[in-house]
């Protein structure tokens, strides 16, 4: 043992002598140095950069709701930079005590401390004191942050004599350009403290659920003891091992008169396991209360060149630059929407049916809620990473047939052509229609249509309230599928694969695949007097210094005449609040002006309700992600209740109503103030309108 100790001492002193010799000749001409090896080493050393490049530290990005509350954190390194004043003095002292007790007395390199650490470690038979100064450790961590290749990582760790000399040179340079407090601040912010915590503030929150300025001596010693080996000394994973290290830190704090021996002994009597109050490491959307909205925000950034030329650039923008992304989400509205879908069909319901709801602000396009009855994940019943509200480009689906909610676009096309709402059509069932291709004029195959509600002669308002299929297919004949498609596309309607609307005879019955977000956004055009504002989730982005970054603005445009939009609203208000007995949306009255339309697709493959007030537009879809036609909403038990058939009015509509009532709790009651191109036959009035 004695010979091994002697050998290590000789090796250590030899390296120290070489370092000392190199430092001594920094200012001397190379020609004055004898020995080819020494001369080459110094020549290489003098070619090194004189100044240390300090890149910005990677910081976590915070996604927040419109009220500033946290939705999710995204990061490669969970870091929150703080000034030294925001770190407990005891935490600062604990770090100095265990890592560099002569920190305030050296100039970045401490040969005396190096030799002392060697003897202490040799005597203990393990590493109990660090040989590098805090300034040198800061240099190493800074170089590691800037490293982009394995060679640069190796060089940053100073595994050679030349590398150690470079580290010392940078340390000396830092001490000349920064004061001790500035260096300690940087060191505390850059260091890794295990368990995914980068920087002292994240470590304090991770292990004790408090800020760094609240740490006591015991907590400070626990954290300071981690730095030597962040994995091995992780107090959550290895509390006993960390406890031994903590006790060493406490003893060093006593030696330096930072704390009393009595206080140290008191803290030593407390177990590390009992001292902890850890917070979960929440990285990404999986732990968010709005995971699918969160993912939509991320995909919007990843898909947009405005946030970086390449996908890698955008990922780095998201995960390393310490952004605060303020979104359009309304916290209480989101939570209410989530409760509404979960209460209707629990996430692990045996039926495996799914619900998606999206709510938007018509005047801005801002998404205020996006929920579905699923947990974020890839395995297990009730888990999915697919967002049923959006299209493929945003981790969604190809879309779902929207059923009779598409009849609203036929109404708009009819009003554009000034077809009177008093138009009476004989809507028998079944009925066969002959269409022509609206582009080529070629005849198409006969199209047979059946009614699922009522048959007879109806006005437009009656046919809308009852959702009479053959009425609307005849109306589609009059206006042509091309005009209906034009109207829908002008209002932002696309398929889930971002395709255009196919001009087919069944278009008015909603046979193309669209998403709930598309439908909520397009119905918002009616609420917004014909102005289309594309859906948006991001209101503002600020960088770590609080500077507001450029965000692509939603470009609202007049998609149709106000008089046309008001005409459609006049028809759709009668679905919800009119005096037509048996209307399909009668159960969805909010006690304030509202408009909407039910939708039930062929074979009950899915059901919808889409509706709006002057302030909020929302779409609800209920169906089966495995395939609606294979697993229809018929002869089925959902949430313990048997349904012979599910309709938009029996399931999607009530979800819409529950969410909308919460969304309007703090909003004053407003009317639509309709001004259609025709003279309304009746005006719906509500208290306070």
N, C-alpha and C positions, 0 to 999 in steps of 0.2 A: 504494500500500500504506500509505504514511504517513497519507494523508487518511482511509482506511478505519479505521485504528487510532485516529486522532483522533476520528472520528465515534463509534466504539464507546465510547471513553473518556468522551466528553461524555454519551452516553446512560446509561452505567453510573453516572456520578457524579450525574446528574440523579435517577435512581431511588434511589440511596443517600441523596441529600439529602432526597427526599420521605419515605423511610423514617425518616430521622433526625428530620425535622420532626414526623412523626406520633408517633414515640416520645416526643419531647420534650414534647408537649402532652397525653400520656395523662392527666396529673393536672390539667391546666388546664381551666377552663370553656370550653365551646364558643364563648361570646360573645366570648372574647378572641382568637379566630382570625379573621383577615381572609381573604376570598376564598371565594366560594360553593362552588367545587369542593372546596377543602380542608375547608370546614365540613361538607359532605355526606359526604365520605369518613370524617371523624372520627365523625360521628353514626352512620354505618353500622358503623364499627369498634366503637364503644362499645356497640352492641346485640349484639355477638357474645358467645357464652357465655364466661365467665371461666375455666372449668375444662375440661380435656380429658378426655373420657370414654374410658376404656381398656377395650375389650372383651377377653374372653379370646382368646388366640391360637388359631387352628385348629391342632389337633394330630392326628397320625395315630392311628388305632385299631389295636390289636394283637389279633389272634385267636390264642390260644395253646391248645395241647393240655393235657390234664389234668396233665402233668408240667411245664408252664410253658414248653415250647419253642414257638418261633414257627411258626404255621401260615400266616399271611398278615398283611399290613399293608393297611389301607384308609385312603385320605386324599384330600382335595382339595389340601392342602398338606402335603408330607412334612416334618414338623417334630417334633423332640424337644426340649422345653425343658430347659435345664440352668442351674445356678447359675454365676455368674462364676468361682467357684473351680474349676469343671470345664472351664475354657477355658485353654489354654496362655497364659502371660504374653506369649510372643512373638506369639501370635495377636492378643491385645489390643493390643499395641504396633504391630503391622502395620496394624491397622485405624485406630488413632489417627493414625499417621504419614501415611497417604494420604488420609484423609477429614477430619481435623480436628486438626492438629498442636498447636493451642493449646487443646485440649479441656479440660485441667485448669486453665486460667487464665481462661476467660471464664464468663459467667453464663447461657449458652444462646444468646446472639447475639454475634457477633464481627465488628464492622465492620472492624477491622484485617485480620482474616483474609479477609474478603470482598474488600477492595481488593487484598490480596496475591495472592489466587487469580486475580483479574481480570488483573493484570499478568503473572503466570506463564502463564496460558492464552493471553493475547494474544501473548506472546513465542514460545510454542511453536507457535502456530497451531492448537492443539487443546486439549481439556479435559484437563489433567494434574492439576489440583487442584480440589477441590470448594469451592463458595462457601458452602454451607450447613453449619452445625455438625452434629455427630453428634446433638445434641439436636433440632435442627430436622428432621433426617432421620427421627428416631424419631417426631416429631409427624406428618410426612407419611405414614409407613408405618402409623401407628396410625389416622389418618383414613381411609386407604385400606381398612384392615381393616374399619372400621365402615361404609363407604360401601355403599349399597344401590341407588343410582340413578346414571345417567351424570352428572347434575349434581353429585352428591356426590363422585364420582370426580374430576371436573374441579376442584372446589373444593379437594379434598385435595392436588392437585398444585400448588397455590398459583401458578396461571398469571396472576394479576392482582396489582396492587399491594396491594389490600385483602386478597387471599388470603395474600400474603407477610407482611403485617402480622399477620394472624391466626396464622399459623404461628409468628412470632416471639413473639407474646404467649403462646401455649401453651408455647413453649420456655422462656420466662422463668418461667412458672408451674411447669413440671416441675422446673426447677433449684431452685426454692424448696421443693418438696415431697419431692424425692428427692436422694440424694447421687450423686456422679459414678459410683461403682461400680454403683449400682442402675440408672442410666440406661444405662450401657454394657452391662450384662447384658441389659436389655430390647432394646437396639438389636441386639445380636448374635443374639438369639433371633427377632426379628421380620424381619430382613433376608432378602431373596431372593438366593441365591448361584448361580442358574442351574441347568440340568439337573434341574429338579424338586426342588432342595434348598432348603428354607426353614429358616432358622436355622443357626447355626454347627455344631451337632452333626451335623445331617443332611448338611451340606456336607462335613465331615471324613470321614464314612462314605462319602459318594457318591464323592468324588475320591480318597481315600487308604485307605479301608477301615479306619479307626481312629477313636478318639474324639478330641474336640476338645482334650482335655488332653494329647494325645501329639504335637501338631503341632510341627514344628521351624520355623525361620525361613523356609526356602525354601517349605515347604508353606503357611505362614501368609501369605507374600507372594503366592503363587498365588491363594489364596482371597480375600484382601483386594483384589486387583486385579480381581476379578469385579464388585464392587458397582456401580462406575460405569456399567457396561452389561452386565447379566447374560447377555444373548444373544450380544452381540458378543465378549465376553471369556471365554466358556465354554471352559475348558481342554481339554475332551474334543473338542469340535467344532472349536475354533480354537486349537490349542496355540501356534502361532507368534505370533498376536495377543496371547494371554494372556502369553506370555513377555516381550514388550516392556513390557507393563503391570507384570508382576512385577518387572522390573528397576527400574522407576520406584519401586515400593514399597520395594525393598531400598535404593535410594539415599536415600530419605526416612528410612528407619530408621537409616542411617548418620548423616545430618544431625542426628538427634535423639539420637545416642549410644545407640541401642537395640542395635545390633550393630556390629561392627568393619568397617572397609573390607575387610580381608582375608577375613572371612567372607562379606561381600556378593559380592566378586569370585569366591569359590569357588562360591557358589550360582548366580551368573550363568553360570558355565561349564557348569552342568547344564541340559539341556533340560527344558522342562515336560513334554513327551511321555514322557520316561523317568522323570520324577519321580512320575507318576500311578500309582495302583493302584486303579482305579475299581471300585465295586460296582454291580451292575445296580439300576436303579430298579424295585423290586418293588411294584407297586400293584395290589391286588385278588387274586382267586383264580387268575388265569391262571398265576402263577409259583409257586403253592403245590404242595407234594407231595400235598395232599389237596384238589384244586380243587372237586370236587363236594360234599364235605362243607362246605367253606368257603362255597360258594354257598348250601347249605342253611341255614347259620347266618345268612347275610345275608337270605335270604328270610323266615326266621322273624321276624327283627326288622322287616323292611319290612312284613310282614303283620299285625303285632300293634299295636293301639292303646296297649298298655302302654308303648311306646317313642316315642309322639308321636301327636298328634291326626290329622295329615295325613301323606301319604307324604313330602312335602317335609321335614316335621319329623323324620321317622325317618331320612331320608337325611342330614340335617344332624347328627343324633344319632350316626350311624355314622361320618361322614367328618370331623367337625370338633372333636369334644369330647375327643379323647385318651383313649379308653376302653381298658381291657384286658378282653377278653372271654375268660374261661376256659371252655373247652369240655370235653365228656366224652370227646373223642378220645384214644385210646391210641396213641402214636406208633409203637411197634414192631408193634402189631397192625395198624394202618393200612398200614404199609409191607409187612408180610407178605401182607396181603390183596391189595395192588396187585401184588406179585410173582406171586402165585398166579393172578390173572386174566390177567396179561400173558404168563406162561409157557404158559398153556393156549391162549389165542388172542391172538397179538400184535396190537398196535393197528392195524397196517397190513396185517393178513392179508387175502389176496385173497377169502376167503369173506365178508368184511364182517360176520361174526357178532359179537354183542356179549355181554358178561358183566357182570352187576352183582351185588355182594355187599354186604350190610348185616349188621353185628353189633351187638347191643345187650346191655345188662346188665339181666337180667330184674327184679332187685330195685329198680331205679331208673328204668328206661326209657332210661338214657343210651346214646347211640349211640357206640360205641367204634371203629367202622371203617365206611367207606363208599367203595367203590372200583368202578371199571369200566375196561374195557380201551380207553379213549379218552383223547385229549389235549384239553384245554380250548381250543376255538377254533371258528371258524365255517366254515373252508374247508379242504379237503384230506381225503384218506383217513385215517381214524382220528381225526378231530377232531369234536367236537360240544360244544354248550353245554347240551344236554338231559341231565338227570340221570335215568337209567333206574331209579334206586332209589326215586323219589318221584313224587307226583302233580303235576297241572298247577299247583296253587297254589305249588309250590316249584320251578318251572322243570323239571318232569318230564313224564310222559306220562299218557295216559288209563289206563294200567295194562296188564297182560298176564294172560291166563288162567293160573291157577296149577295146573291139572291135579289130580292125585291128592293133592297136599298138603292139599286141602280136606277130604279124608276124615277128618282129625283132628277137624274140627268136628262131623261126623256121629257120631263116637265119643262126643264130649262130650254131644251131644243124647241119644244112646241111654242113656248112664250117668245123665243127669239123670232119665230115666224108668225107671231101674233095670232096664234090659234087660241080661240076663246076658251076660258075655263068652264064655260057653260055648255061646251060641246057634249052632246049626248051620243053615246055609242052603245049599240046592242052587243053586250058582252056575254054571249052564250058559251056553254062549255059542253063538250070539246068544240074547238073551232080550228079550221085549217086555213092557213095564210099562204099566199103566194108572194114571194119577195123577188126582187131583182138585185143583182150585185150593184151596189150604189156607185161603183167606179166604172164598170164595163157595161152595165145595163143588161148583162146576161141573166136569164131566169135561173132561179135557184130551186132546189127541190122543195116540194110542199112542206110546210112546217105546221104540225098539229100541236095545239096548246090547250091545256086544261086549267080551270080555275081551282084553287084550293080553299077559297073562302066563299064568295057569293057569285051568282050569275044574274044577268038581267040587263036592264038599261040604266046607265049611270052617267052623271056629270063627272067632270074631271075631279072635283073635290070628293065626291062619293067614291069614285074608283080608287083614289089615292087612300082614303080612309079605310077602305075595305081591302086594298091591295089586290085589285082584280086583274089577273094576268091577261086575259083576252082583250080587255080595254086597252091596256098599255102596248100590247103587241100591235093592235090596230093603229094606235097613235104613232108607234114607231114606223109603221108603213107610211104614214102621212109625212113624217118629218125626215125619214130615211135614217138608216143605221150610221151612215157617214156623218150626218149632223150630230147625232148623239155622241159618237166617238170624238168628234171635234170639240164638243162642249166639255166632255169628261177630261180630255187631255189638256184643254186650256185651264182646267181647275186642278191640274197636277196629277191626274190619275195615270198610273203606270202599273204594269204587272209586277209581280214579285221579283222578276228577273230584269226589271227596268225596260220591259218591252212596251210597245204602243198598244192601244186598244184595238182589238180585232173587230172590224165592222161586220157583224153577223146578225141574222134575224133575232137571235135569242139575247142580244146585247142588253135590251131593256130589262130582262129577267135576271141579269147579273151572272152570266155564265163564264166570264173571264176571271182569272185568278189575280186578286188584289190583296192588299194588306190592310189591317186595321188602321195603321198610321195614315195610309193613303186616303182611306174613307173619312177619317176624322178631319184630316186637313182639307179635303175637298168640300165637305159639308160646311166647313168654316167659311168658305167663300160666300155661301148664302147668308150666313150670320153677319159677314163683314161687308154687306151691300155690294157683292160682286167682285170684291178685291181679293185676289189670291196671294197669300203670304206663305211661301214654302216652309215646311216644317223645319224648326231649328231647335237645338238643345243647348247651345253654348251662347251665353250672353256676354261674357267678358273673360279675358285671360290676362293675368298679371304675372310678371316674373318674380324672382326671389327678392328683388329690390323694390317691388311695388309698381314697376313701370307697366303701363297698359300696352299689351301687344295687339297688333292688328288681327282682327277676326273677320272672316268673310261675312258680309252683311246679307241678311235675307232681303231679296229684291221683290217687294210686293208689286203686283201689277193688276190692272183692271181686267179681269178674266171675262166679265160679261157686264151688260148694263145693270145699273142698280134696279131699274124697274123690273128686269127679268128675275134677278135674285130675289127681290121682294115678292114677286109672284109665286115663286117656288116656296118661299117661307110661308106665305098665306095658305098654300095648300098643305104644307107639312104641319103647321100649327093645328090644323083641323084634325090631323091624325092623333094628336096628343090631347088637345083641349077643346075640340070643336063640339058641336051639338049633334053630330051624326052618331046615332045609336049603333053600338057594335063595332066602333072603329078599333083597329088593331092596336093602337098605342094608347088606349084609354087608361090603362093602369100606370102609365108613366108620367102623369101630371105632377109637376113640381110645385104648384101653387104660385108660379110666376110664369111669364111668357116663355114657352118652349116649343120647339118643332122637332120632328123626328120621323123615322121610317123603320118599320120592321123588315126583316129579311129572312126567308126560309128557303133553302135551296132544294133542288130536286132530290127526292128520296130522303129528305131531312138529313143530308150529309153534313150540314152545318146551319147554324142560325145566327142572326145578327140583330143588333139595334144600333142605329146611328142617329144622333140628334144633337141639338144645340140650343143655346140661349144666346143673347147678344154678347155674352162674356166667355162662354166655354163651348167647345164642340167635342164630342166624344163618340168613339166607336167601340162596340163590344162584339167579339166573335166567340162562339162556342162550337167546338167540333172535336175531331179526333186526329191527333197528329199522325196516327198510323195509316190514315186514309179514310175520309168521311164516307165515301160510297161503300167501302168494305165494312166500316163500322159506323152505321148511321145512328141518328138519335131517335130510334124507334124501339119499342118493346124493350125498355132498358131501365135499370134501377140506378139512380144517381144520388149519392149522399143519403142512402137509405129510403129513397122515395121512388116508387115505380111510375114510369111515364110510358103511355102507349105511343105518344109522339111528342117531341119537344118542338116548340115554335119560338120565333124571335120574341113574341109577346110574353111567353111564359118563363123564359130563363134569361135571355140576353137583356131584355128590356128592364126587368127589375134590378139587375146588376148596374145598368146604366143609371137608373134612378137613384139608387143608394149612393153611388159615387158622386153624382151631380149635386145631390142635396148637400153633401159635405163641402164640395167645391164652391158652393154659393153661400155658405154660412155667413161670411163677412162681407158679402157683396150686396150693394143696394139693388132693389128690384128695378129692372129696366125693361121697357117694352121694345118691340122691334121698330116701331114708327114706320110702318109699311107705306110704300108709295108705288104699288105695281102699275103697270101700263093700263090695266083695266080698272073698272070701278068695283071694289070689293062688295060682295052682296051682304057681308056682315063683318063686324069688327069685334074681335075678342078683347074683352077688358078684364083686368085683374086689379085687385086693390093696390093702390099706389102707382098705377101705370099713368 
